Each structure stands twice: as structure tokens, then as C-alpha cells.
Amino acid sequence: MICEGCKELIVTIVSKGWADEVIRVSREAGAEGGTVLYGRGTGIHEQQTLLGIPIEPEKEIVFTIVDPEVSDTILEAISAGVSLDEPGRGIAFVIPLQRVAGRVHKTCTLDQADPGGET
């Protein structure tokens, strides 16, 4: 099934070890889960050294696909839950998804509203 224009992606980038908390608070706010990827940071808060050797900080990137009606609530819960308003704690943003395929565990709300595909 391909769903068009009915989902948003919340992307949260935090320091290693914080992804579980992001997923916990997002589930409490209405999300069904998330996908965690690993990366490294290069921002201004990432420039650290140990004995003069640069350290590449490890990051966790959490992808959470949600319905647009709940994305603001979930984004606010993530921001508060991991203190994103503090410098260097991370960032979260929302990207509208034009098409989604393969999410078989939940149908799109647009499909439920108009099962015949007519407008």
C-alpha cells in the first residue's frame, strides 16, 4: 500500500545513549515506535579533544513516522524529555512525507476516511 501525503517524519539527533529516552517519551505522547541509526557529529558543540586527540562524538538519530495530527505533541514531548532547549543536547525537526510504502501495521487515516478512493 502506498499512502500519499498522510504522514510526517520526526527526526531527532541526540548524543549516544539518549535514543531510548527519545523513543520512550515519543511513545508516551502517541508514537508507535521509531528507528535508530548511528552517526557522528561535527557541530560547534562537538569539538572535543582528549590529550590533544580529536574525539568524534557518536550520535543517535531517531526516525519516527507519525500522523500529522500528533506530530506537534510528540515533538514537544521529545524536546522536553531530552532537554533539547539546552545547547549541545541535540535537535529535532519534522519533515512532511509525500509517499509512504510498507507500513503494514497501521493504515493511513486518509485510506480509512475514504476506502473507495473517491473524493
C-alpha positions as CSV (number, residue, x, y, z in Angstrom):
1,M,0.0,0.0,0.0
2,I,1.2,3.5,-0.8
3,C,-0.1,6.3,1.3
4,E,0.3,9.8,-0.1
5,G,0.6,13.0,2.0
6,C,-0.6,11.4,5.2
7,K,2.5,11.1,7.4
8,E,5.3,13.2,8.9
9,L,8.8,12.2,9.9
10,I,10.2,13.4,13.2
11,V,14.0,13.3,13.0
12,T,15.7,13.6,16.4
13,I,19.5,13.7,16.7
14,V,21.0,13.2,20.2
15,S,24.2,12.1,21.8
16,K,24.8,8.3,22.1
17,G,22.7,6.8,24.9
18,W,19.7,9.1,24.6
19,A,17.7,7.3,21.8
20,D,15.9,5.1,24.2
21,E,14.6,8.1,26.1
22,V,13.5,9.7,22.8
23,I,11.6,6.6,21.9
24,R,10.1,6.3,25.5
25,V,8.8,9.9,25.6
26,S,7.6,9.8,22.0
27,R,5.6,6.6,22.7
28,E,4.1,8.2,25.8
29,A,3.0,11.1,23.5
30,G,1.3,8.8,21.0
31,A,4.0,7.5,18.6
32,E,4.2,3.8,17.9
33,G,8.0,3.5,17.9
34,G,11.0,4.6,16.0
35,T,14.1,3.6,14.1
36,V,17.6,4.3,15.5
37,L,20.6,5.0,13.3
38,Y,24.1,5.8,14.4
39,G,26.2,8.7,13.2
40,R,28.8,11.3,14.3
41,G,28.5,15.0,15.0
42,T,30.6,17.8,13.5
43,G,28.8,20.9,15.0
44,I,30.3,23.6,17.2
45,H,29.4,21.7,20.4
46,E,31.2,18.6,19.0
47,Q,34.8,19.9,19.0
48,Q,36.4,18.0,21.9
49,T,39.8,16.5,22.4
50,L,41.4,14.0,24.8
51,L,45.1,14.5,25.3
52,G,45.2,16.6,22.2
53,I,43.5,13.9,20.1
54,P,40.2,15.0,18.5
55,I,37.2,12.9,19.6
56,E,34.4,12.3,17.1
57,P,31.3,12.3,19.2
58,E,28.8,9.5,18.5
59,K,25.2,10.4,17.8
60,E,21.9,8.5,17.6
61,I,19.4,9.5,15.0
62,V,15.8,8.5,15.7
63,F,13.3,8.4,12.9
64,T,9.6,8.4,14.0
65,I,6.8,8.3,11.4
66,V,3.6,9.8,12.8
67,D,0.2,11.2,11.7
68,P,0.3,15.0,11.2
69,E,-2.3,15.5,13.9
70,V,0.0,14.2,16.6
71,S,3.4,15.4,15.3
72,D,3.4,18.7,17.3
73,T,2.5,16.9,20.6
74,I,5.2,14.2,20.0
75,L,7.9,16.8,19.0
76,E,7.1,18.8,22.2
77,A,7.4,15.7,24.3
78,I,10.7,14.8,22.8
79,S,12.0,18.3,23.2
80,A,11.1,18.4,26.9
81,G,12.1,14.8,27.6
82,V,15.7,15.1,26.4
83,S,16.1,18.9,27.1
84,L,16.6,19.9,23.5
85,D,16.4,23.6,24.6
86,E,19.8,23.3,26.2
87,P,22.9,23.9,24.0
88,G,24.6,20.7,22.7
89,R,21.7,18.4,23.7
90,G,20.5,17.7,20.2
91,I,18.0,18.7,17.6
92,A,14.6,17.5,16.4
93,F,12.6,18.6,13.3
94,V,9.6,17.4,11.2
95,I,9.6,16.6,7.5
96,P,6.3,16.0,5.7
97,L,6.4,12.7,3.8
98,Q,4.9,12.7,0.3
99,R,4.6,9.0,-0.1
100,V,5.0,6.1,2.4
101,A,5.0,2.4,1.4
102,G,5.4,-0.7,3.6
103,R,3.9,0.3,6.9
104,V,1.6,-2.6,7.1
105,H,0.9,-2.5,10.8
106,K,-1.2,0.7,10.5
107,T,-3.2,2.0,7.6
108,C,-3.3,5.7,6.7
109,T,-6.0,7.8,8.1
110,L,-6.8,9.1,4.5
111,D,-7.4,5.5,3.5
112,Q,-9.7,5.0,6.4
113,A,-11.7,8.1,5.7
114,D,-12.3,7.2,2.0
115,P,-11.9,3.4,1.5
116,G,-13.3,3.6,-2.1
117,G,-10.6,6.1,-3.1
118,E,-13.2,8.7,-4.2
119,T,-13.3,12.3,-3.2
